[in-house]
Amino acid sequence: MKLDDDIHNYYEKLVLDHIVELGLEQDKDAEYLADLCCISLNLLPPRYIRFEVDMAFYLPQSERFEMMMRVKEAVKRAREFLDHQP
């Protein structure tokens, strides 16, 4: 078993999806996006999974909504931090 192939943090997908939703991958360079992901993920609690399908079928709608709100806030805070760096 290789951990990097079998286990991942579900918030990684949510953060990336939100960045795409905001269109940031078209406006920002790769360095900014990498920093944005790292800072955002460090603001979120880890949620490790093996299979995406598990989250799709077994995550209650209320918890999914809460996770998305956390992602939006984390990305917002990370952007504010990065945009105010000298």
PDB file of N, CA, C and O in Angstrom:
ATOM      1  N   MET A   1       0.848  -1.189   0.000  1.00  0.00           N
ATOM      2  CA  MET A   1       0.000   0.000   0.000  1.00  0.00           C
ATOM      3  C   MET A   1       0.882   1.237   0.000  1.00  0.00           C
ATOM      4  O   MET A   1       1.849   1.326   0.756  1.00  0.00           O
ATOM      5  N   LYS A   2       0.536   2.189  -0.857  1.00  0.00           N
ATOM      6  CA  LYS A   2       1.196   3.486  -0.877  1.00  0.00           C
ATOM      7  C   LYS A   2       0.193   4.528  -0.430  1.00  0.00           C
ATOM      8  O   LYS A   2      -0.863   4.688  -1.041  1.00  0.00           O
ATOM      9  N   LEU A   3       0.523   5.234   0.630  1.00  0.00           N
ATOM     10  CA  LEU A   3      -0.416   6.222   1.161  1.00  0.00           C
ATOM     11  C   LEU A   3      -0.761   7.312   0.155  1.00  0.00           C
ATOM     12  O   LEU A   3      -1.908   7.753   0.096  1.00  0.00           O
ATOM     13  N   ASP A   4       0.203   7.749  -0.627  1.00  0.00           N
ATOM     14  CA  ASP A   4      -0.082   8.844  -1.543  1.00  0.00           C
ATOM     15  C   ASP A   4      -1.025   8.444  -2.676  1.00  0.00           C
ATOM     16  O   ASP A   4      -1.627   9.312  -3.308  1.00  0.00           O
ATOM     17  N   ASP A   5      -1.162   7.163  -2.937  1.00  0.00           N
ATOM     18  CA  ASP A   5      -2.095   6.704  -3.963  1.00  0.00           C
ATOM     19  C   ASP A   5      -3.442   6.273  -3.387  1.00  0.00           C
ATOM     20  O   ASP A   5      -4.472   6.406  -4.048  1.00  0.00           O
ATOM     21  N   ASP A   6      -3.437   5.764  -2.174  1.00  0.00           N
ATOM     22  CA  ASP A   6      -4.628   5.152  -1.610  1.00  0.00           C
ATOM     23  C   ASP A   6      -5.437   6.057  -0.680  1.00  0.00           C
ATOM     24  O   ASP A   6      -6.646   5.877  -0.530  1.00  0.00           O
ATOM     25  N   ILE A   7      -4.782   7.010  -0.068  1.00  0.00           N
ATOM     26  CA  ILE A   7      -5.459   7.839   0.926  1.00  0.00           C
ATOM     27  C   ILE A   7      -5.205   9.307   0.596  1.00  0.00           C
ATOM     28  O   ILE A   7      -4.076   9.693   0.294  1.00  0.00           O
ATOM     29  N   HIS A   8      -6.252  10.119   0.655  1.00  0.00           N
ATOM     30  CA  HIS A   8      -6.068  11.550   0.449  1.00  0.00           C
ATOM     31  C   HIS A   8      -7.078  12.349   1.258  1.00  0.00           C
ATOM     32  O   HIS A   8      -8.076  11.823   1.752  1.00  0.00           O
ATOM     33  N   ASN A   9      -6.788  13.611   1.372  1.00  0.00           N
ATOM     34  CA  ASN A   9      -7.639  14.531   2.121  1.00  0.00           C
ATOM     35  C   ASN A   9      -8.753  15.017   1.189  1.00  0.00           C
ATOM     36  O   ASN A   9      -8.474  15.621   0.153  1.00  0.00           O
ATOM     37  N   TYR A  10      -9.995  14.759   1.547  1.00  0.00           N
ATOM     38  CA  TYR A  10     -11.126  15.139   0.696  1.00  0.00           C
ATOM     39  C   TYR A  10     -11.190  16.643   0.469  1.00  0.00           C
ATOM     40  O   TYR A  10     -11.670  17.101  -0.567  1.00  0.00           O
ATOM     41  N   TYR A  11     -10.703  17.413   1.446  1.00  0.00           N
ATOM     42  CA  TYR A  11     -10.724  18.867   1.283  1.00  0.00           C
ATOM     43  C   TYR A  11      -9.866  19.320   0.106  1.00  0.00           C
ATOM     44  O   TYR A  11     -10.105  20.399  -0.437  1.00  0.00           O
ATOM     45  N   GLU A  12      -8.872  18.527  -0.306  1.00  0.00           N
ATOM     46  CA  GLU A  12      -8.054  18.895  -1.458  1.00  0.00           C
ATOM     47  C   GLU A  12      -8.932  19.073  -2.694  1.00  0.00           C
ATOM     48  O   GLU A  12      -8.798  20.058  -3.421  1.00  0.00           O
ATOM     49  N   LYS A  13      -9.817  18.130  -2.924  1.00  0.00           N
ATOM     50  CA  LYS A  13     -10.728  18.208  -4.075  1.00  0.00           C
ATOM     51  C   LYS A  13     -11.656  19.405  -3.949  1.00  0.00           C
ATOM     52  O   LYS A  13     -11.875  20.126  -4.922  1.00  0.00           O
ATOM     53  N   LEU A  14     -12.199  19.621  -2.762  1.00  0.00           N
ATOM     54  CA  LEU A  14     -13.128  20.736  -2.573  1.00  0.00           C
ATOM     55  C   LEU A  14     -12.439  22.081  -2.791  1.00  0.00           C
ATOM     56  O   LEU A  14     -13.012  22.982  -3.403  1.00  0.00           O
ATOM     57  N   VAL A  15     -11.218  22.215  -2.293  1.00  0.00           N
ATOM     58  CA  VAL A  15     -10.479  23.463  -2.482  1.00  0.00           C
ATOM     59  C   VAL A  15     -10.188  23.684  -3.966  1.00  0.00           C
ATOM     60  O   VAL A  15     -10.401  24.780  -4.483  1.00  0.00           O
ATOM     61  N   LEU A  16      -9.709  22.660  -4.644  1.00  0.00           N
ATOM     62  CA  LEU A  16      -9.426  22.794  -6.080  1.00  0.00           C
ATOM     63  C   LEU A  16     -10.686  23.122  -6.872  1.00  0.00           C
ATOM     64  O   LEU A  16     -10.656  23.966  -7.768  1.00  0.00           O
ATOM     65  N   ASP A  17     -11.780  22.466  -6.549  1.00  0.00           N
ATOM     66  CA  ASP A  17     -13.046  22.741  -7.235  1.00  0.00           C
ATOM     67  C   ASP A  17     -13.472  24.188  -7.032  1.00  0.00           C
ATOM     68  O   ASP A  17     -13.958  24.830  -7.964  1.00  0.00           O
ATOM     69  N   HIS A  18     -13.294  24.704  -5.822  1.00  0.00           N
ATOM     70  CA  HIS A  18     -13.688  26.089  -5.539  1.00  0.00           C
ATOM     71  C   HIS A  18     -12.779  27.077  -6.279  1.00  0.00           C
ATOM     72  O   HIS A  18     -13.256  28.101  -6.769  1.00  0.00           O
ATOM     73  N   ILE A  19     -11.503  26.787  -6.364  1.00  0.00           N
ATOM     74  CA  ILE A  19     -10.575  27.653  -7.099  1.00  0.00           C
ATOM     75  C   ILE A  19     -10.972  27.713  -8.577  1.00  0.00           C
ATOM     76  O   ILE A  19     -10.936  28.778  -9.192  1.00  0.00           O
ATOM     77  N   VAL A  20     -11.345  26.575  -9.134  1.00  0.00           N
ATOM     78  CA  VAL A  20     -11.809  26.542 -10.527  1.00  0.00           C
ATOM     79  C   VAL A  20     -13.117  27.314 -10.659  1.00  0.00           C
ATOM     80  O   VAL A  20     -13.305  28.067 -11.614  1.00  0.00           O
ATOM     81  N   GLU A  21     -14.006  27.129  -9.714  1.00  0.00           N
ATOM     82  CA  GLU A  21     -15.293  27.837  -9.712  1.00  0.00           C
ATOM     83  C   GLU A  21     -15.078  29.356  -9.721  1.00  0.00           C
ATOM     84  O   GLU A  21     -15.821  30.087 -10.377  1.00  0.00           O
ATOM     85  N   LEU A  22     -14.072  29.821  -8.999  1.00  0.00           N
ATOM     86  CA  LEU A  22     -13.759  31.252  -8.946  1.00  0.00           C
ATOM     87  C   LEU A  22     -13.007  31.739 -10.181  1.00  0.00           C
ATOM     88  O   LEU A  22     -12.875  32.945 -10.391  1.00  0.00           O
ATOM     89  N   GLY A  23     -12.512  30.806 -11.001  1.00  0.00           N
ATOM     90  CA  GLY A  23     -11.765  31.164 -12.198  1.00  0.00           C
ATOM     91  C   GLY A  23     -10.341  31.628 -11.923  1.00  0.00           C
ATOM     92  O   GLY A  23      -9.722  32.269 -12.772  1.00  0.00           O
ATOM     93  N   LEU A  24      -9.820  31.311 -10.750  1.00  0.00           N
ATOM     94  CA  LEU A  24      -8.495  31.786 -10.376  1.00  0.00           C
ATOM     95  C   LEU A  24      -7.376  31.155 -11.190  1.00  0.00           C
ATOM     96  O   LEU A  24      -6.319  31.763 -11.356  1.00  0.00           O
ATOM     97  N   GLU A  25      -7.590  29.949 -11.700  1.00  0.00           N
ATOM     98  CA  GLU A  25      -6.528  29.288 -12.477  1.00  0.00           C
ATOM     99  C   GLU A  25      -6.274  30.029 -13.787  1.00  0.00           C
ATOM    100  O   GLU A  25      -5.241  29.818 -14.422  1.00  0.00           O
ATOM    101  N   GLN A  26      -7.195  30.888 -14.196  1.00  0.00           N
ATOM    102  CA  GLN A  26      -7.012  31.666 -15.415  1.00  0.00           C
ATOM    103  C   GLN A  26      -6.314  32.994 -15.145  1.00  0.00           C
ATOM    104  O   GLN A  26      -5.696  33.568 -16.041  1.00  0.00           O
ATOM    105  N   ASP A  27      -6.412  33.482 -13.903  1.00  0.00           N
ATOM    106  CA  ASP A  27      -5.859  34.795 -13.564  1.00  0.00           C
ATOM    107  C   ASP A  27      -4.540  34.745 -12.815  1.00  0.00           C
ATOM    108  O   ASP A  27      -3.769  35.703 -12.860  1.00  0.00           O
ATOM    109  N   LYS A  28      -4.268  33.644 -12.128  1.00  0.00           N
ATOM    110  CA  LYS A  28      -3.093  33.564 -11.251  1.00  0.00           C
ATOM    111  C   LYS A  28      -2.092  32.544 -11.780  1.00  0.00           C
ATOM    112  O   LYS A  28      -2.451  31.603 -12.488  1.00  0.00           O
ATOM    113  N   ASP A  29      -0.821  32.755 -11.418  1.00  0.00           N
ATOM    114  CA  ASP A  29       0.207  31.808 -11.861  1.00  0.00           C
ATOM    115  C   ASP A  29       0.246  30.580 -10.946  1.00  0.00           C
ATOM    116  O   ASP A  29      -0.415  30.533  -9.909  1.00  0.00           O
ATOM    117  N   ALA A  30       1.033  29.599 -11.358  1.00  0.00           N
ATOM    118  CA  ALA A  30       1.096  28.323 -10.642  1.00  0.00           C
ATOM    119  C   ALA A  30       1.616  28.484  -9.217  1.00  0.00           C
ATOM    120  O   ALA A  30       1.162  27.783  -8.313  1.00  0.00           O
ATOM    121  N   GLU A  31       2.554  29.392  -9.006  1.00  0.00           N
ATOM    122  CA  GLU A  31       3.100  29.618  -7.661  1.00  0.00           C
ATOM    123  C   GLU A  31       2.021  30.148  -6.721  1.00  0.00           C
ATOM    124  O   GLU A  31       1.896  29.683  -5.588  1.00  0.00           O
ATOM    125  N   TYR A  32       1.253  31.108  -7.187  1.00  0.00           N
ATOM    126  CA  TYR A  32       0.165  31.668  -6.377  1.00  0.00           C
ATOM    127  C   TYR A  32      -0.854  30.585  -6.047  1.00  0.00           C
ATOM    128  O   TYR A  32      -1.291  30.468  -4.902  1.00  0.00           O
ATOM    129  N   LEU A  33      -1.228  29.801  -7.035  1.00  0.00           N
ATOM    130  CA  LEU A  33      -2.235  28.753  -6.826  1.00  0.00           C
ATOM    131  C   LEU A  33      -1.757  27.691  -5.848  1.00  0.00           C
ATOM    132  O   LEU A  33      -2.533  27.212  -5.021  1.00  0.00           O
ATOM    133  N   ALA A  34      -0.477  27.318  -5.938  1.00  0.00           N
ATOM    134  CA  ALA A  34       0.077  26.337  -5.009  1.00  0.00           C
ATOM    135  C   ALA A  34       0.064  26.890  -3.584  1.00  0.00           C
ATOM    136  O   ALA A  34      -0.321  26.193  -2.645  1.00  0.00           O
ATOM    137  N   ASP A  35       0.486  28.147  -3.430  1.00  0.00           N
ATOM    138  CA  ASP A  35       0.454  28.777  -2.103  1.00  0.00           C
ATOM    139  C   ASP A  35      -0.980  28.886  -1.589  1.00  0.00           C
ATOM    140  O   ASP A  35      -1.243  28.649  -0.410  1.00  0.00           O
ATOM    141  N   LEU A  36      -1.892  29.242  -2.468  1.00  0.00           N
ATOM    142  CA  LEU A  36      -3.299  29.360  -2.089  1.00  0.00           C
ATOM    143  C   LEU A  36      -3.849  28.032  -1.588  1.00  0.00           C
ATOM    144  O   LEU A  36      -4.557  27.991  -0.581  1.00  0.00           O
ATOM    145  N   CYS A  37      -3.531  26.956  -2.278  1.00  0.00           N
ATOM    146  CA  CYS A  37      -3.981  25.620  -1.860  1.00  0.00           C
ATOM    147  C   CYS A  37      -3.403  25.255  -0.498  1.00  0.00           C
ATOM    148  O   CYS A  37      -4.128  24.800   0.386  1.00  0.00           O
ATOM    149  N   CYS A  38      -2.111  25.454  -0.331  1.00  0.00           N
ATOM    150  CA  CYS A  38      -1.468  25.091   0.935  1.00  0.00           C
ATOM    151  C   CYS A  38      -2.044  25.871   2.111  1.00  0.00           C
ATOM    152  O   CYS A  38      -2.367  25.292   3.148  1.00  0.00           O
ATOM    153  N   ILE A  39      -2.171  27.174   1.950  1.00  0.00           N
ATOM    154  CA  ILE A  39      -2.698  28.001   3.039  1.00  0.00           C
ATOM    155  C   ILE A  39      -4.138  27.624   3.338  1.00  0.00           C
ATOM    156  O   ILE A  39      -4.515  27.480   4.501  1.00  0.00           O
ATOM    157  N   SER A  40      -4.938  27.465   2.305  1.00  0.00           N
ATOM    158  CA  SER A  40      -6.353  27.096   2.495  1.00  0.00           C
ATOM    159  C   SER A  40      -6.470  25.765   3.221  1.00  0.00           C
ATOM    160  O   SER A  40      -7.240  25.642   4.173  1.00  0.00           O
ATOM    161  N   LEU A  41      -5.714  24.769   2.778  1.00  0.00           N
ATOM    162  CA  LEU A  41      -5.795  23.439   3.401  1.00  0.00           C
ATOM    163  C   LEU A  41      -5.309  23.460   4.842  1.00  0.00           C
ATOM    164  O   LEU A  41      -5.815  22.703   5.670  1.00  0.00           O
ATOM    165  N   ASN A  42      -4.342  24.306   5.156  1.00  0.00           N
ATOM    166  CA  ASN A  42      -3.875  24.413   6.531  1.00  0.00           C
ATOM    167  C   ASN A  42      -4.907  25.065   7.447  1.00  0.00           C
ATOM    168  O   ASN A  42      -4.828  24.929   8.668  1.00  0.00           O
ATOM    169  N   LEU A  43      -5.867  25.767   6.869  1.00  0.00           N
ATOM    170  CA  LEU A  43      -6.944  26.378   7.646  1.00  0.00           C
ATOM    171  C   LEU A  43      -8.124  25.431   7.870  1.00  0.00           C
ATOM    172  O   LEU A  43      -9.041  25.733   8.633  1.00  0.00           O
ATOM    173  N   LEU A  44      -8.086  24.289   7.198  1.00  0.00           N
ATOM    174  CA  LEU A  44      -9.191  23.329   7.265  1.00  0.00           C
ATOM    175  C   LEU A  44      -8.798  22.082   8.045  1.00  0.00           C
ATOM    176  O   LEU A  44      -7.626  21.707   8.077  1.00  0.00           O
ATOM    177  N   PRO A  45      -9.780  21.440   8.673  1.00  0.00           N
ATOM    178  CA  PRO A  45      -9.468  20.167   9.345  1.00  0.00           C
ATOM    179  C   PRO A  45      -9.287  19.077   8.283  1.00  0.00           C
ATOM    180  O   PRO A  45      -9.978  19.092   7.264  1.00  0.00           O
ATOM    181  N   PRO A  46      -8.377  18.143   8.505  1.00  0.00           N
ATOM    182  CA  PRO A  46      -8.223  17.068   7.518  1.00  0.00           C
ATOM    183  C   PRO A  46      -9.433  16.142   7.512  1.00  0.00           C
ATOM    184  O   PRO A  46     -10.064  15.919   8.545  1.00  0.00           O
ATOM    185  N   ARG A  47      -9.740  15.617   6.358  1.00  0.00           N
ATOM    186  CA  ARG A  47     -10.826  14.646   6.203  1.00  0.00           C
ATOM    187  C   ARG A  47     -10.338  13.583   5.229  1.00  0.00           C
ATOM    188  O   ARG A  47     -10.552  13.681   4.021  1.00  0.00           O
ATOM    189  N   TYR A  48      -9.680  12.568   5.774  1.00  0.00           N
ATOM    190  CA  TYR A  48      -9.041  11.565   4.934  1.00  0.00           C
ATOM    191  C   TYR A  48     -10.032  10.508   4.467  1.00  0.00           C
ATOM    192  O   TYR A  48     -10.882  10.030   5.219  1.00  0.00           O
ATOM    193  N   ILE A  49      -9.882  10.167   3.187  1.00  0.00           N
ATOM    194  CA  ILE A  49     -10.746   9.153   2.574  1.00  0.00           C
ATOM    195  C   ILE A  49      -9.909   8.276   1.657  1.00  0.00           C
ATOM    196  O   ILE A  49      -8.778   8.610   1.305  1.00  0.00           O
ATOM    197  N   ARG A  50     -10.486   7.160   1.285  1.00  0.00           N
ATOM    198  CA  ARG A  50      -9.862   6.297   0.280  1.00  0.00           C
ATOM    199  C   ARG A  50     -10.566   6.440  -1.057  1.00  0.00           C
ATOM    200  O   ARG A  50      -9.911   6.464  -2.099  1.00  0.00           O
ATOM    201  N   PHE A  51     -11.884   6.535  -1.046  1.00  0.00           N
ATOM    202  CA  PHE A  51     -12.644   6.549  -2.288  1.00  0.00           C
ATOM    203  C   PHE A  51     -13.617   7.720  -2.306  1.00  0.00           C
ATOM    204  O   PHE A  51     -14.366   7.931  -1.352  1.00  0.00           O
ATOM    205  N   GLU A  52     -13.600   8.482  -3.400  1.00  0.00           N
ATOM    206  CA  GLU A  52     -14.510   9.617  -3.564  1.00  0.00           C
ATOM    207  C   GLU A  52     -15.971   9.178  -3.445  1.00  0.00           C
ATOM    208  O   GLU A  52     -16.803   9.905  -2.904  1.00  0.00           O
ATOM    209  N   VAL A  53     -16.267   8.004  -3.947  1.00  0.00           N
ATOM    210  CA  VAL A  53     -17.643   7.510  -3.948  1.00  0.00           C
ATOM    211  C   VAL A  53     -18.199   7.401  -2.529  1.00  0.00           C
ATOM    212  O   VAL A  53     -19.396   7.590  -2.315  1.00  0.00           O
ATOM    213  N   ASP A  54     -17.332   7.097  -1.559  1.00  0.00           N
ATOM    214  CA  ASP A  54     -17.791   7.020  -0.174  1.00  0.00           C
ATOM    215  C   ASP A  54     -18.360   8.356   0.299  1.00  0.00           C
ATOM    216  O   ASP A  54     -19.383   8.402   0.982  1.00  0.00           O
ATOM    217  N   MET A  55     -17.686   9.431  -0.072  1.00  0.00           N
ATOM    218  CA  MET A  55     -18.154  10.756   0.339  1.00  0.00           C
ATOM    219  C   MET A  55     -19.438  11.119  -0.402  1.00  0.00           C
ATOM    220  O   MET A  55     -20.334  11.741   0.169  1.00  0.00           O
ATOM    221  N   ALA A  56     -19.525  10.741  -1.637  1.00  0.00           N
ATOM    222  CA  ALA A  56     -20.692  11.088  -2.442  1.00  0.00           C
ATOM    223  C   ALA A  56     -21.967  10.442  -1.901  1.00  0.00           C
ATOM    224  O   ALA A  56     -23.032  11.060  -1.919  1.00  0.00           O
ATOM    225  N   PHE A  57     -21.865   9.218  -1.427  1.00  0.00           N
ATOM    226  CA  PHE A  57     -23.064   8.496  -1.007  1.00  0.00           C
ATOM    227  C   PHE A  57     -23.356   8.563   0.484  1.00  0.00           C
ATOM    228  O   PHE A  57     -24.513   8.459   0.892  1.00  0.00           O
ATOM    229  N   TYR A  58     -22.327   8.735   1.301  1.00  0.00           N
ATOM    230  CA  TYR A  58     -22.531   8.614   2.739  1.00  0.00           C
ATOM    231  C   TYR A  58     -22.427   9.917   3.515  1.00  0.00           C
ATOM    232  O   TYR A  58     -22.645   9.923   4.727  1.00  0.00           O
ATOM    233  N   LEU A  59     -22.102  11.017   2.854  1.00  0.00           N
ATOM    234  CA  LEU A  59     -21.979  12.290   3.536  1.00  0.00           C
ATOM    235  C   LEU A  59     -23.347  12.977   3.580  1.00  0.00           C
ATOM    236  O   LEU A  59     -23.933  13.236   2.528  1.00  0.00           O
ATOM    237  N   PRO A  60     -23.862  13.275   4.767  1.00  0.00           N
ATOM    238  CA  PRO A  60     -25.154  13.970   4.848  1.00  0.00           C
ATOM    239  C   PRO A  60     -25.088  15.344   4.181  1.00  0.00           C
ATOM    240  O   PRO A  60     -24.044  15.996   4.193  1.00  0.00           O
ATOM    241  N   GLN A  61     -26.183  15.770   3.613  1.00  0.00           N
ATOM    242  CA  GLN A  61     -26.237  17.050   2.906  1.00  0.00           C
ATOM    243  C   GLN A  61     -25.835  18.212   3.809  1.00  0.00           C
ATOM    244  O   GLN A  61     -25.172  19.147   3.360  1.00  0.00           O
ATOM    245  N   SER A  62     -26.230  18.158   5.071  1.00  0.00           N
ATOM    246  CA  SER A  62     -25.889  19.240   5.996  1.00  0.00           C
ATOM    247  C   SER A  62     -24.383  19.321   6.218  1.00  0.00           C
ATOM    248  O   SER A  62     -23.830  20.417   6.314  1.00  0.00           O
ATOM    249  N   GLU A  63     -23.717  18.174   6.300  1.00  0.00           N
ATOM    250  CA  GLU A  63     -22.274  18.162   6.484  1.00  0.00           C
ATOM    251  C   GLU A  63     -21.556  18.617   5.210  1.00  0.00           C
ATOM    252  O   GLU A  63     -20.545  19.316   5.277  1.00  0.00           O
ATOM    253  N   ARG A  64     -22.074  18.225   4.073  1.00  0.00           N
ATOM    254  CA  ARG A  64     -21.500  18.661   2.796  1.00  0.00           C
ATOM    255  C   ARG A  64     -21.572  20.194   2.683  1.00  0.00           C
ATOM    256  O   ARG A  64     -20.613  20.838   2.258  1.00  0.00           O
ATOM    257  N   PHE A  65     -22.714  20.761   3.065  1.00  0.00           N
ATOM    258  CA  PHE A  65     -22.888  22.213   3.027  1.00  0.00           C
ATOM    259  C   PHE A  65     -21.894  22.895   3.971  1.00  0.00           C
ATOM    260  O   PHE A  65     -21.283  23.902   3.611  1.00  0.00           O
ATOM    261  N   GLU A  66     -21.736  22.350   5.168  1.00  0.00           N
ATOM    262  CA  GLU A  66     -20.801  22.912   6.139  1.00  0.00           C
ATOM    263  C   GLU A  66     -19.361  22.855   5.619  1.00  0.00           C
ATOM    264  O   GLU A  66     -18.599  23.805   5.797  1.00  0.00           O
ATOM    265  N   MET A  67     -18.998  21.764   4.990  1.00  0.00           N
ATOM    266  CA  MET A  67     -17.655  21.629   4.429  1.00  0.00           C
ATOM    267  C   MET A  67     -17.419  22.675   3.335  1.00  0.00           C
ATOM    268  O   MET A  67     -16.343  23.268   3.266  1.00  0.00           O
ATOM    269  N   MET A  68     -18.410  22.900   2.492  1.00  0.00           N
ATOM    270  CA  MET A  68     -18.267  23.897   1.428  1.00  0.00           C
ATOM    271  C   MET A  68     -18.145  25.300   2.003  1.00  0.00           C
ATOM    272  O   MET A  68     -17.384  26.115   1.481  1.00  0.00           O
ATOM    273  N   MET A  69     -18.871  25.591   3.052  1.00  0.00           N
ATOM    274  CA  MET A  69     -18.761  26.906   3.697  1.00  0.00           C
ATOM    275  C   MET A  69     -17.363  27.086   4.289  1.00  0.00           C
ATOM    276  O   MET A  69     -16.788  28.171   4.207  1.00  0.00           O
ATOM    277  N   ARG A  70     -16.823  26.034   4.879  1.00  0.00           N
ATOM    278  CA  ARG A  70     -15.458  26.091   5.419  1.00  0.00           C
ATOM    279  C   ARG A  70     -14.440  26.334   4.306  1.00  0.00           C
ATOM    280  O   ARG A  70     -13.505  27.117   4.470  1.00  0.00           O
ATOM    281  N   VAL A  71     -14.628  25.661   3.181  1.00  0.00           N
ATOM    282  CA  VAL A  71     -13.717  25.829   2.049  1.00  0.00           C
ATOM    283  C   VAL A  71     -13.763  27.259   1.536  1.00  0.00           C
ATOM    284  O   VAL A  71     -12.719  27.868   1.302  1.00  0.00           O
ATOM    285  N   LYS A  72     -14.943  27.792   1.362  1.00  0.00           N
ATOM    286  CA  LYS A  72     -15.078  29.163   0.856  1.00  0.00           C
ATOM    287  C   LYS A  72     -14.400  30.159   1.787  1.00  0.00           C
ATOM    288  O   LYS A  72     -13.716  31.075   1.329  1.00  0.00           O
ATOM    289  N   GLU A  73     -14.584  29.986   3.073  1.00  0.00           N
ATOM    290  CA  GLU A  73     -13.962  30.880   4.051  1.00  0.00           C
ATOM    291  C   GLU A  73     -12.447  30.717   4.051  1.00  0.00           C
ATOM    292  O   GLU A  73     -11.724  31.711   4.113  1.00  0.00           O
ATOM    293  N   ALA A  74     -11.955  29.494   3.982  1.00  0.00           N
ATOM    294  CA  ALA A  74     -10.510  29.246   3.985  1.00  0.00           C
ATOM    295  C   ALA A  74      -9.845  29.848   2.748  1.00  0.00           C
ATOM    296  O   ALA A  74      -8.792  30.476   2.855  1.00  0.00           O
ATOM    297  N   VAL A  75     -10.448  29.664   1.589  1.00  0.00           N
ATOM    298  CA  VAL A  75      -9.884  30.225   0.356  1.00  0.00           C
ATOM    299  C   VAL A  75      -9.923  31.754   0.412  1.00  0.00           C
ATOM    300  O   VAL A  75      -8.977  32.418  -0.012  1.00  0.00           O
ATOM    301  N   LYS A  76     -10.990  32.293   0.924  1.00  0.00           N
ATOM    302  CA  LYS A  76     -11.107  33.757   1.061  1.00  0.00           C
ATOM    303  C   LYS A  76      -9.995  34.297   1.950  1.00  0.00           C
ATOM    304  O   LYS A  76      -9.329  35.269   1.596  1.00  0.00           O
ATOM    305  N   ARG A  77      -9.796  33.673   3.092  1.00  0.00           N
ATOM    306  CA  ARG A  77      -8.749  34.113   4.018  1.00  0.00           C
ATOM    307  C   ARG A  77      -7.364  33.949   3.414  1.00  0.00           C
ATOM    308  O   ARG A  77      -6.505  34.813   3.589  1.00  0.00           O
ATOM    309  N   ALA A  78      -7.138  32.853   2.707  1.00  0.00           N
ATOM    310  CA  ALA A  78      -5.844  32.611   2.072  1.00  0.00           C
ATOM    311  C   ALA A  78      -5.579  33.654   0.984  1.00  0.00           C
ATOM    312  O   ALA A  78      -4.456  34.142   0.858  1.00  0.00           O
ATOM    313  N   ARG A  79      -6.584  33.993   0.211  1.00  0.00           N
ATOM    314  CA  ARG A  79      -6.425  35.021  -0.825  1.00  0.00           C
ATOM    315  C   ARG A  79      -6.107  36.368  -0.204  1.00  0.00           C
ATOM    316  O   ARG A  79      -5.236  37.088  -0.691  1.00  0.00           O
ATOM    317  N   GLU A  80      -6.804  36.712   0.867  1.00  0.00           N
ATOM    318  CA  GLU A  80      -6.536  37.981   1.544  1.00  0.00           C
ATOM    319  C   GLU A  80      -5.093  38.024   2.043  1.00  0.00           C
ATOM    320  O   GLU A  80      -4.417  39.045   1.919  1.00  0.00           O
ATOM    321  N   PHE A  81      -4.628  36.912   2.608  1.00  0.00           N
ATOM    322  CA  PHE A  81      -3.253  36.855   3.085  1.00  0.00           C
ATOM    323  C   PHE A  81      -2.261  37.037   1.934  1.00  0.00           C
ATOM    324  O   PHE A  81      -1.344  37.853   2.023  1.00  0.00           O
ATOM    325  N   LEU A  82      -2.448  36.273   0.855  1.00  0.00           N
ATOM    326  CA  LEU A  82      -1.517  36.324  -0.271  1.00  0.00           C
ATOM    327  C   LEU A  82      -1.553  37.681  -0.970  1.00  0.00           C
ATOM    328  O   LEU A  82      -0.513  38.189  -1.389  1.00  0.00           O
ATOM    329  N   ASP A  83      -2.718  38.256  -1.095  1.00  0.00           N
ATOM    330  CA  ASP A  83      -2.852  39.518  -1.832  1.00  0.00           C
ATOM    331  C   ASP A  83      -2.294  40.702  -1.066  1.00  0.00           C
ATOM    332  O   ASP A  83      -2.092  41.772  -1.641  1.00  0.00           O
ATOM    333  N   HIS A  84      -2.042  40.529   0.223  1.00  0.00           N
ATOM    334  CA  HIS A  84      -1.489  41.626   1.021  1.00  0.00           C
ATOM    335  C   HIS A  84      -0.024  41.400   1.383  1.00  0.00           C
ATOM    336  O   HIS A  84       0.502  42.053   2.285  1.00  0.00           O
ATOM    337  N   GLN A  85       0.631  40.481   0.686  1.00  0.00           N
ATOM    338  CA  GLN A  85       2.064  40.247   0.879  1.00  0.00           C
ATOM    339  C   GLN A  85       2.840  41.253   0.031  1.00  0.00           C
ATOM    340  O   GLN A  85       2.425  41.584  -1.079  1.00  0.00           O
ATOM    341  N   PRO A  86       3.971  41.740   0.557  1.00  0.00           N
ATOM    342  CA  PRO A  86       4.775  42.713  -0.224  1.00  0.00           C
ATOM    343  C   PRO A  86       5.414  42.081  -1.445  1.00  0.00           C
ATOM    344  O   PRO A  86       6.114  42.761  -2.197  1.00  0.00           O
TER     345      PRO A  86
END
